[in-house]
Amino acid sequence: MWETGDRFDAVKAAELELLDSDVRREPDRVRELLHPDFVEIGRSGRRWTMSATIAALEAETSRIQPETDEWLFNEVSPSLILVTYRITGDAGSSRHASLWDLSGAIPVVRYHQGTTVRANDE
């Protein structure tokens, strides 16, 4: 069983790994970090499946590692952690939420959503 602090550290490390541009182009590693039933709702409202997400990430040609802050972790159940954080960059900022499943040996993300934040909303 995961200890609470270890759970949060593992989830944050996995989330940051998914933000890494080199990892994002490794479909096998991304597949390991995504739950088989993974769903993402993009900032445009588009629903992404695991296979569509992996293909889009693999196709990225260039990406600067984003800055993150304002991390919050909430235990939804003994095996689920909801993490929220903010990404900041030259284009503004966005808020992200991911639901991580810790029922196995490594955390896997079941759901992700990103929301654009207007400059006057921050």
N, C-alpha and C positions, 0 to 999 in steps of 0.2 A: 504494500500500500504506500502511496505517496504521502510524504509529510507536506503540510500546507505551504511552507516557504519553498520547499523543493518543487512543488507543483507550479507555483507562480514563476519561479526561476526557469523551469523547463518550458512553460508556455511562452514566456517572453523570448527565450532563446529561439524557440521554433518559429515564432512570429517574425522575429528579426531575420531569421534565416530565409523566410519566404520573401522578405523585402530585398535581399541581396541579389544584385543583378546577375552574378555568376550562377547562383543556385537556381534562379528563375529559368535559366536556359537548360537546366538538367531535368528532363521530364521524369526520369526514374526517381530522383530525390524528391521532386515536388509531389509525385504520386504517393510516396511514402508518408508525406506530411499531410495529405488530404484524406479525409474519411471517404470511403466508397460512395456514400450518399451526399458528398459535398455539394453545397449550393452557395453561390455568391450573387448578391444583388449589387450591381454596379451603380456608380454615381448617376448614370443616365436612367436607372430603373431597369436595365436589362438583367435578366436572369441568366447566370452562367452555370453550367454543369462542370463536373470535374474535368471531363475530356476537353471541353471548350476552353476552360481556364488554362489547362496545361498547354494546349496548342497556342493560345495567345501569348503566354509567358515565354514559350520557346521561341516565338517569332519576334520578340522585342529585339531591336537592333542596338539601342543604346539607352542607358538609364543611369541616372546618378543616384547613389544610395541616399534615401531621404533621411532627414533628421526627425527623430520621434521624441515626444515628451508626454506628460500628463497621463501616465499609465495607471489604470485602475483595474483591479482584479476582484471578481465576485464569484464565490462558489455557488453555483446553481443547484448542484447535487454532489454527492460524493465523487462522481466521475466526470462532472462537467464544470468548466471554468469559463466565465464570460470575461473577456479582456477588452478594454477600450483604451484608445490612445489617440494622439494627434500627430499628424505628419505635417511638417512645415517645409517650405521651399520657396524658390523664386516665384512660383506661380500662385502662391497663397498657401492656404492650409486646408486640410481635410480631417475629418474625424472618422475613426474606424472602429468597428466592433467585430469580434470573432468569438465563436463558441467552440471551445476546445474540449475534446473527449480524452480523458486520461484513464480509460478502462483497460488499455493495453500497456505494452512495455514503453511506448513513446507517445507523446501527445500527437493527436491528429485533429485538424480543424474540420468541423462539420458545417459551419456556416460563417460567412464573412459579408460585411456590408461596409461600404465607404460612402461618406457624405461630404460634398464640397461645402466649405464654410466661406461665406462672403466676408470681406475684410471688416465691415462694420458690425458683424455678428460675433466677432471674437472677444 
